[in-house]
Amino acid sequence: MLPPLEEIAKRRKLLGLTQHQLARLAGVSQSFIAKIESGKIDPSYSKVKAIFDVLDRVETGENYTAKAIAHEGIIGVEKTDKVAKAIGLMMEHGFSQLPVFDRGKCVGCISEKTILSQVTATKDLSKVSQKLVEEIMEEAPPQIDENAPIPLISNLLRFYPAILVTRRGELVGIITKADLFKVVM
């Protein structure tokens, strides 16, 4: 027997998932999740079971920790590098953001979103690409221990585009939303 439908919204929010994320993982539409949560439809057993199965997998983390899903090694830029270097690394590796370092310590983050907002403001990519990364970088992503559980990671990823992973205080990896989705698929 499945839990009551009211549990879907509660568990989804506790896990830090949006309706869209849960829908994608369960193979249904976001509007379907919204209708279930608002009590506007009486869904089929199979679809509700799929949703609860996804919630169970995310909740238990399938015994995953940050160490299991993190990309080892971190590609980033120095705060004194030009934005052009950050753009090149993002394109080369298919990343949407990079951590920014100052002598080995993470001091910020630069993302496609930040760069695009600069381009929109100045209307000249060549000027933006010649700026120093520290001139446009955002705050640094949070850092967690490699043994942190999946529910903590999913909650942090609601607010940050990436999380840095540490082992005994040393940076050893990075986790993005895409990494988390691989775990639950």
Secondary structure, DSSP 8 states (H G I E B T S, - for coil): ----THHHHHHHHHTT--HHHHHHHHTS-HHHHHHHHHT-----HHHHHHHHHHHHHHHHGGG-BHHHHSEES---EETTSBHHHHHHHHHHHT-SEEEEEETTEEEEEEEHHHHHHHHHHHS-HHHHHTSBHHHH-B----EEETT-BHHHHHHHTTT-SEEEEEETTEEEEEEEHHHHHHHH-
